[in-house]
Amino acid sequence: MRKLIVAVLIVVALAVAADFAAAAYAEHTLATQLRQQLTLPSDPSVRINGFPFLTQALAGHYTAIDVRATGATVDPLHDLDLEATLHDVDAPLAEVTSGDMHSVRAGRVDGRIRIKDTDLGRAIGIEDLRIQQPSDQEIKQLLPAGTPSGEAPLRMVATTDLMGQRTEIVGVGLIALTGGVVRITVADVRLGRDGVGAVGLPRAVRQTLLNALSTTVKPGELPFAVTPTRVWVETGSVVVEGTAANVSLSGVSRSSARCVALRCSLTLTSQSSTRLFV
């Protein structure tokens, strides 16, 4: 009986190992193909969720596939994180193993881009820009009537030279997504040591800082051509996300690749030509 149990355990272990090996091979193949079609700087991370993998592969249907890519470049930004979760994916086994995505289709795709504060800061001339969520007190003082629908509060911190001294400044405002464009509007800017609404800066300097911190970003296509529908702030980054239904990976991938290659999927402009030298 003991020998039988040991034999069964060995068979199970081998089956599990084979399943993981097959999944790893399929993930590597998909990653290589996505890197080429999306013109990424390196292979993205691909994870096929669900166990066992071979059951899904034989059926040609996968519950969910996660795709993650870092260091994507679309001028003027050079360190974008791209993420996508593909739900209810229909993919014949032969295409998964060969890397051919001709008939691969996802029932739904949730896509998102993370724009890091350091990357955004370089683009608008504020090298030490830090993006944060405002405190409850800052939100209450800045937005006594509450946050408008579709907008989110944000806090921007930077250091600049004011009258010959290195000075920390804090901007508090709103971020919104309108017509596919992310708009950052800074409503209040102050010295780091002052409270919200404090009159600690000359009017001309304050206006210059307001213009320099207020920025417009057009994300264009999210991963797999997902249309952006929502934006919010995490500590250290701005996140843009959206959802698409019935997505063909073949056609979308080629379209996204052309857009990235032409650097057309993201543009960034500042409301002022003034740049902060920090």
C-alpha positions in Angstrom: 0.0 0.0 0.0 2.8 2.4 0.9 4.5 1.8 -2.5 1.2 2.5 -4.2 0.7 5.7 -2.4 4.3 6.8 -3.2 3.8 5.9 -6.9 0.6 7.9 -7.0 2.3 10.9 -5.4 5.1 10.7 -7.9 2.7 10.6 -10.8 0.8 13.6 -9.4 4.0 15.5 -8.8 5.1 14.8 -12.4 1.7 15.9 -13.8 1.8 19.1 -11.8 5.4 19.8 -12.9 4.4 19.1 -16.5 1.4 21.4 -16.2 3.6 24.3 -14.9 6.2 23.6 -17.5 3.6 23.8 -20.3 2.2 27.0 -18.8 5.7 28.6 -18.6 6.4 27.7 -22.2 3.1 29.2 -23.4 3.6 32.4 -21.3 7.1 32.8 -22.7 5.8 32.4 -26.3 3.1 34.9 -25.7 5.5 37.4 -24.1 7.9 37.2 -27.1 5.0 37.7 -29.5 3.6 40.7 -27.6 7.0 42.3 -27.3 7.3 42.2 -31.1 3.8 43.4 -31.9 3.7 46.1 -29.2 7.3 47.2 -29.9 8.2 46.9 -26.2 11.8 47.4 -24.9 11.8 43.9 -23.3 9.5 40.9 -22.9 6.4 41.7 -20.8 5.4 39.5 -17.9 2.6 37.2 -18.9 0.7 35.0 -16.4 -2.0 32.6 -17.5 -4.2 32.2 -14.5 -6.2 29.1 -13.5 -5.1 25.5 -12.8 -4.6 23.2 -14.4 -3.2 24.9 -17.5 -3.4 21.9 -19.8 -7.2 21.6 -19.3 -7.6 25.2 -20.4 -5.2 24.7 -23.3 -6.9 21.7 -24.6 -10.3 23.5 -24.4 -8.8 26.6 -26.1 -10.3 28.8 -23.4 -8.6 30.7 -20.6 -10.3 32.4 -17.7 -7.8 35.3 -17.3 -4.3 36.3 -18.6 -2.3 39.1 -17.0 0.2 41.1 -19.0 2.6 43.5 -17.4 5.3 45.7 -19.2 7.7 48.2 -17.7 9.9 50.9 -19.2 7.7 51.6 -22.2 8.7 54.8 -24.1 6.3 57.2 -25.7 7.8 60.7 -26.0 8.0 62.7 -23.9 7.7 60.0 -21.3 10.2 57.2 -21.0 9.2 54.9 -18.1 5.6 53.9 -18.5 4.2 50.8 -16.8 1.6 49.0 -19.0 -0.9 46.5 -17.5 -3.7 44.5 -18.9 -6.0 41.7 -17.7 -7.6 39.6 -20.5 -10.7 37.8 -19.4 -12.4 34.9 -21.2 -9.7 34.4 -23.8 -10.4 32.0 -26.7 -7.1 30.8 -28.1 -6.5 27.6 -30.0 -3.7 25.5 -28.5 -1.8 25.5 -31.8 -1.7 29.3 -31.9 -0.7 29.6 -28.2 2.3 27.4 -28.7 3.3 28.9 -32.1 2.9 32.5 -31.0 0.4 33.1 -33.8 -2.5 35.3 -32.5 -4.5 35.4 -35.6 -7.8 34.1 -34.0 -7.0 34.9 -30.3 -9.9 36.9 -28.8 -10.7 38.2 -25.3 -14.2 38.7 -24.1 -13.1 41.7 -22.0 -9.8 43.6 -21.5 -9.1 45.8 -18.5 -6.1 48.0 -19.4 -4.1 50.6 -17.5 -1.1 52.9 -17.8 0.9 54.1 -14.8 2.7 57.4 -15.3 5.4 57.8 -12.7 5.8 61.1 -11.0 9.6 61.1 -11.8 8.8 60.6 -15.5 6.1 63.2 -15.6 8.4 65.6 -13.7 11.1 65.2 -16.3 8.7 65.9 -19.1 7.5 69.2 -17.5 10.9 70.3 -16.2 10.4 69.4 -12.5 13.0 66.6 -11.8 12.0 65.9 -8.2 8.2 66.0 -8.7 6.3 63.8 -6.2 2.7 63.0 -6.7 0.6 62.2 -3.6 -2.9 62.0 -2.4 -3.9 65.1 -0.5 -4.8 64.9 3.2 -8.4 65.1 4.4 -7.7 68.6 5.6 -6.3 69.8 2.3 -9.3 68.3 0.4 -11.8 69.9 2.8 -10.2 73.3 2.5 -9.7 73.2 -1.2 -13.0 71.5 -2.1 -15.5 72.4 0.6 -18.4 71.2 -1.7 -16.7 67.9 -2.4 -14.9 66.4 -5.4 -16.7 67.0 -8.7 -17.9 63.8 -10.4 -15.2 62.2 -12.6 -12.4 64.1 -10.9 -9.9 63.2 -8.2 -7.8 65.3 -5.9 -4.0 65.2 -6.1 -1.0 66.7 -4.3 2.2 67.7 -6.1 5.4 68.4 -4.2 8.6 69.7 -5.7 11.8 71.7 -4.7 12.9 74.8 -6.6 15.0 77.9 -6.3 13.1 80.9 -4.9 15.1 84.0 -4.3 18.3 82.0 -4.2 17.1 79.4 -1.7 16.1 75.8 -2.2 12.4 75.8 -1.3 9.8 73.1 -1.2 6.5 74.0 -2.8 3.2 72.1 -2.6 0.5 72.3 -5.2 -3.0 70.8 -4.6 -5.6 70.5 -7.3 -7.7 68.1 -9.4 -7.1 65.5 -12.0 -9.8 64.6 -14.5 -10.3 62.6 -17.7 -12.3 64.4 -20.4 -12.5 63.2 -23.9 -9.6 60.9 -23.5 -7.4 63.7 -22.1 -6.0 63.8 -18.6 -6.0 67.3 -17.2 -4.2 68.3 -14.1 -5.4 71.6 -12.7 -3.5 73.0 -9.7 -5.8 75.3 -7.7 -3.5 76.2 -4.9 0.3 76.4 -4.6 2.2 77.3 -1.4 5.4 76.9 0.4 5.8 73.5 2.0 5.8 75.0 5.5 2.5 76.9 5.0 -1.1 75.6 5.1 -3.5 75.4 2.3 -4.6 78.8 1.1 -1.7 80.6 3.0 -0.5 83.8 1.3 3.2 83.0 1.4 4.2 83.7 -2.3 4.1 86.8 -4.4 1.2 86.8 -6.9 3.5 86.6 -10.0 5.5 83.7 -8.5 2.4 81.9 -7.4 0.8 82.2 -10.9 4.0 81.0 -12.6 4.1 77.9 -10.3 0.4 77.3 -10.9 1.0 77.3 -14.7 4.1 75.1 -14.5 2.4 72.4 -12.4 -0.9 72.4 -14.4 -0.5 69.9 -17.2 -2.5 68.1 -19.9 -1.7 64.5 -20.8 -3.3 62.7 -23.8 -2.8 58.9 -23.1 -4.2 57.8 -26.5 -4.4 54.0 -26.7 -4.1 52.0 -23.6 -2.8 48.4 -23.8 -4.8 46.4 -26.5 -6.5 49.7 -27.7 -8.6 50.0 -24.5 -10.2 53.5 -24.5 -9.3 55.4 -21.3 -12.4 56.0 -19.1 -11.0 56.7 -15.6 -8.0 58.4 -13.9 -6.8 58.4 -10.3 -3.8 59.1 -8.2 -1.6 56.6 -6.4 1.4 57.6 -4.3 4.1 58.2 -6.9 2.0 57.9 -10.0 -1.0 58.8 -12.1 -3.1 55.8 -13.3 -5.2 55.8 -16.4 -7.5 52.8 -17.1 -10.3 51.6 -19.3 -12.2 48.5 -20.4 -12.9 47.1 -23.8 -15.1 44.2 -24.9 -14.7 41.5 -27.6 -11.0 42.3 -28.4 -9.1 40.6 -31.1 -5.4 40.5 -30.0 -4.1 40.2 -33.6 -5.6 43.4 -35.0 -5.2 45.4 -31.8 -1.6 44.4 -31.4 -0.6 45.5 -34.8 -2.5 48.8 -34.5 -0.9 49.5 -31.1 2.6 48.7 -32.5 2.2 51.2 -35.3 1.0 53.9 -32.9 3.9 53.4 -30.4 6.4 53.3 -33.2 5.2 56.6 -34.5 5.1 58.0 -30.9 1.5 59.0 -31.4 -0.2 57.4 -28.4 0.7 60.0 -25.9 1.3 63.7 -26.0 1.9 66.1 -23.1 1.6 69.8 -22.9 1.9 72.3 -20.1 -0.3 75.3 -19.7 2.8 77.4 -19.5 6.1 77.4 -21.3 7.8 78.2 -18.0 10.0 75.4 -16.6 11.2 75.0 -13.1 14.9 74.4 -12.7 15.4 72.3 -9.6 
